Amino acid sequence: MRVIITGGGTAGHINPALAIANFIKTKEPDSKIIYVGNPDHMEYKLATKAGFEFVGIKVKGFQRKINFRNILNNIEAIGLLITSSQRSKKILKDFKPDLVIGTGGYVTGPIIKTAAQLGIKTLTHEQNAYPGITTRLLSKKVDRVLLAVKEASRYLSRGSKIEITGNPIRKEILFTDRDKAREKLGISKNSICILSFGGSLGARTINKSVASLISKTYKNNNLYYIHSTGKFGFEEFLSLLNKQDINIKNFSNINIKEYIDNMDECLAAADIVICRAGAITLSELQAVGRACILIPSPNVAENHQYHNAKVLADNNAAILIQEKDLTDQKLYQEVINLVSNNINILRMQQNIKKMAVTDACDKIYNIIKQI
């Protein structure tokens, strides 16, 4: 089977693409797969690191807010859109794929649209509860639209051929042993582990409220904190703790990192997770069954993280706090309500676990073979 995989811009689009590609290679080792993306974006680094041949297309997103800078951006975006269609046609004719799979981001638009026009089989995978603009525009052109959650279907064109598959989950997330992870991290069996993070670059509002939370509860030896500040927040976070006379070197129950590179172990060890509401993160939380307090980023396209989080909150599987409503006291109170009664944690863990889809790759592969 000859397959083009495309998805770009963020890890939330790229990691599902790579998970699907790797699963196809597991099932059919002789398959020929190339990854099409923007050579200037992170998909180049991640796809080549995963061992896939990379073919570049330059595409830019349109900016809706009107100002001089964005007008210049949009003029360039129009020019790249024209050349990307020509580039897509050349890639498709040279590679002659049996199937083109897109997982979102502007770069998927030209190659998927052109493939459909040429009669090549196509499918898209949407990770979010509120579909991105690329998915919405392509939904009637592709042979299948694969959705992580059924709630996303209400936003798509009537007549779209929809399948609910869930999001692909990394194997290490599914199979990391909790007891071994806690032992490796130095967390006692009786401790309640609170894991918090705001993304690779960090989230200042989350950092501030978590620092306040730690300052109010750090003397409770039954609580163990793992917090990732993000790239630009580490020194500021330590400064916030220092103002409360907290030197983390003196406390074995406070583990502060700039970036978490062992998320599989941290998720396995955690009892409560405080984080944003990216689609893949939520799918991983569902897979491992963790109580969570979700603070969606308001700075993402069409506020899709809020829609992701609301699906969980509506099923009593998460606590949802919009960033505009986040205060130090609000976060503190929600955490205390959970840790004061283990039944509260267990109930939320059971509810979120019920929503988990851990066989998404199998479902996606079966649909690939059908079309």
N, C-alpha and C positions, 0 to 999 in steps of 0.2 A: 504494500500500500504506500502511495506517495501522498504526503500530507504537508500542507503549509499551516503553521501555527502563527497567529498574530495577536498581539495585545501589548499595550504600552502605557507609559506615563507614570504609573504607580505600581508598587509591589502587589497591590490588591488586584490588579489586572494581570500582572506578569506571572506571579506564583501559580495561579490556577492553570495558566497556559502551559507552564513547565510541568505541572503535575499530570496534566492530560497527555502531554508529549511523552513523558517518562513511562506512563502506564501503557501507552500504545507500544512503545519499544519493549516493554516487559512481555506483552502479549504477542507481539510480532517483531522479533529482533531484526528481521530483514527489512523492515519498513524504512523508507527514506523520508526524513523529516527536516524541513528547514524552518527557521524562525524569521519572520518578517517584522521589522520594527524600525523605530527612529534611531539612527546610529548615534545621535547626540544625547539620548535618554538612557535611563537605567536598564532598560530591557537588553541593551547591547551587552552590558557587563554581566547580567544575570544569565542570559541565554548562552553566551559563549562559555561562561564558567561551568554551566551545566553540560557543556559538550556538544551543543547544537550549532550547526552551520547557520550563520546570521547573514541576512540580506537586508540592506537598508532602504527605507523610504522616508523622505523628509516631509513631515506634516506639522502644521501648527493649528492650535485651537483658536476659535474666534472669541473675542472679548465683547461682552454685551454693554458694559459701561462705556459711554461715549466720552472720550477725551483725546487729545492729540496723540498721545503715546499709543493708545489702543487703536486709533484709526490707522496709524502706520503698521501696527501689528496685523490688523485685519487685511490690509492691502497685501502684505507679504503672505498671509495665510491663503488668500485667493490664488496668488501665483503658485504657491506650493501645491494647492489642491489640483490645479490644472496639470502640473508636471507629475504629481503623484498618480494620477489616473493613467498617464502614459507609461510611467514606470511600472505600475501594477500589471498592465497588459503585457509588458516585456517579460516580467518575472513569471507570470502564469504561462506564457507561451514557451519560455525556455525550460521551466521545470515540469510542466504538464502534470499537475497534481490530480489525484482522484478526489481530494476533499480539501477545503479551506475552513479552518476553525478560528473564530475570533473570540477574544475574551474581554473586549472593551478598550476604550481609549480611542482618541482621534485617528490613530494610525491604522486601526482596523477597517475604517470606512471605505477607503479607496480599493483596497485589495479584495474585500468581501463583495462590494458592489460590482466590481469588474468581473470577478469570478462568476457571480450569479448571471450577469449579462452574457457571459460566454458559455453558459450551460454547465458549469462545474458545480458539483455538490457543495453546499455551504451550511454551516451552522454557527450560531453565536451562543456564548454562555454569559449570563448576567448574574453577578454575585450579589447585587443589592436588592433590597425590598422596593426601592424606587429606581427603575431602570435608567441608565445613563442615556444621553441623547443619541449616541451612536446605536445602541440597541434599539431604541424606539424607531429611528429612521430606517434601520435595516430589517425590522421584524417581519415585514411582509415580503421581503425579497429573498430571505434565506429559506432553506429546506426545513430547518428546525430552529426554534428558539428554546434554549435550555435555561431554566430559572432555578435559582437557589431556593426561593420560597414562592408559594402560590400567590401571595399578596401582590407580587410584582405584575401578575398577568392583567390586572385591571387597568394598567397604564399603557398596554400595548394595543396595536391596531387589531380591529376585528378581522378574523380570518388568519391570524398568525398561527402557525403550527407549533404549539407549546408543549414542552415536557418539563416536569419538575424533577430535578436531579439532586439538588443540594449543591454544596460547594466541595470541591476536592480538598481533602485533608492530608497533610504530610504524615507519612508513616510514623515518624519519630514522636509526633504529638499523640498518636493513638496508642502507642505501645510502651511508652516510658513508664517504669514502675514507680509508684508513689513512695513506697517505703525506702527504696534505694535512693530516690531523688532527695528525700528529706535527710537521709543519713549523709549523703554526699555534701549537702548544703549546710549541715550542722543544725538542723531543726529538730527539736525533740518531738516525740510522738504526741505529747499532750498540748503542744503549742498550737495556737490558731495563726496560720500564716496568711498575711495580707500582702498580695502582690499588686503593685500599681505602676502604671506607665502611661505616657501620652504620645508615643510614637518616636521614631528615630531622631527627629529634631527636637522633640519635647513639646510640652504644653505648659505655658507659664501659669495659667490658672490652676491646673491640676497640681503642678509642683507646689504652688503656694498653699493650697488647701491640704495637701498631704503633709507638708512640713508642719503645718499647724496641728494636724491630727497626731503626728508623731510626738510633738512637743507636749500634748495633753495626755498621752497614753504610754510614753516610752518606759515608765517605771513599772508597767504591768509586764512581768516576765512571761506571762502566758501568751503574749502577742509577739509575733516575729514579723518584721517588715522587710520586704524586698521592693525597692523603688528604683526605677530608671528615670533619670532626669532628662534624658535626651542630650543631643550634642551641645546645645547652647545654654543648658541650665544647671550644670553640675556645681560650679563655684557659687552661683547665686543660691542654690538649694542649701549647700553647706553653711553659707552665710546666714540664712534664715534660721537654721538650727543653732548656730553659734550664738545668735542673739538671745536664744533661750538657754544659754549655757549648756548646750548639748554637743559634746564632742563624740562623734560616732565611733572613734577608736576605743572609747571606754565602754561601749555597749555591744555585746555579742548578738543582741536580737535586732540590730539595725544594719541592714545591708544596702548601701546606696551605690548605684552604678550609673555611669553615663549611658551605657547601652547594654541591653541583655542579649547576649549571644548564645545563651543556653535556655531559650524560652520553653523548650520541651520539658526540661527538668523543673523550671520555675512553676509552670502551669501544673505539673504533676504534684508538686509539693504544696501548692496554694489551697486555701480554703475559701478565701474571698479575693476577688479581682476588681480593682478600680481602674477603668481605662476608657478610651474612646470607643466608637462603635463601628469600626471598619468591618466590612462583611466577612472577611476571612478570619479576623480575630474572633468575631462572634461565633462563627462555625466551629472554631477550635474550642471555644468555651463550652459550646453545646456538646461537643464530642467528649470532652473530659468531665463535663458536669460540674461546673464551678459556679457558686453564688457570685453575683457580680453587681457592681454599681457602675452604670454607664453614663458617661458625660460626652455626648456626641459633639464632634467638632462643628461649629457653625460656619466654618470657612471652606466647605467643600461644595461641589456642584450640586445645586438643587436640594441642598440640605439632606442628602441621602442618608447620612449617618443617623439622623433623627428617626427617619422611617425604619431603618434597620433596628434601632433600639426599641422603638415602640412595639414592634412585633413581639419581642421578648417580654416587654413590660405588660402588654395586654394578656399574655399567658402566665402572668405571675412568675416569670422566670428571670426577672432582673428588676433592679431599681433604676429608674430613669431620672436623671437630673439634667435639665438643659443648662448650658453654660451661663446663660443670663440669670439663672436662679441659683447658681452655685455660690455658696458662702462657706467659710471655714466651719461655722457652727452646723450648717446643714449636713455637710459630709460627716462631721464628727457624730452627729446624732444618728445618722443612718448606719454607720459602722457600729456604734454602741448598741443599737437595736438588734443588730445581727449577732454580735459576739456575746451579748448578755444571755442569749438563749440558743443553744446549739440546734434546737428544733427549727428555728428560723432559717438557719443556714442549710440544714438538711432538706427542708421543704423546698427552698429555692433550687438547690442542687438537683432534686428529683424532677422538678418542673422543667428545668433547662435541659436535663438529660433526655427527657421525653421528646424534645424537639430535634435531637441530633440526627444527622444523616451521615453515616460513616462509609457508605458504599457508593458515593457519587461517581468515582472513577469507573466502577463497574457499570453503572447505569449509562454513563456517557459513552463508554466503549460499545455497549450493546446497541445504542442508537446510531453510532458511527457505522457499525456493521449493517444495520437495517437500511441506511440510506446509501 
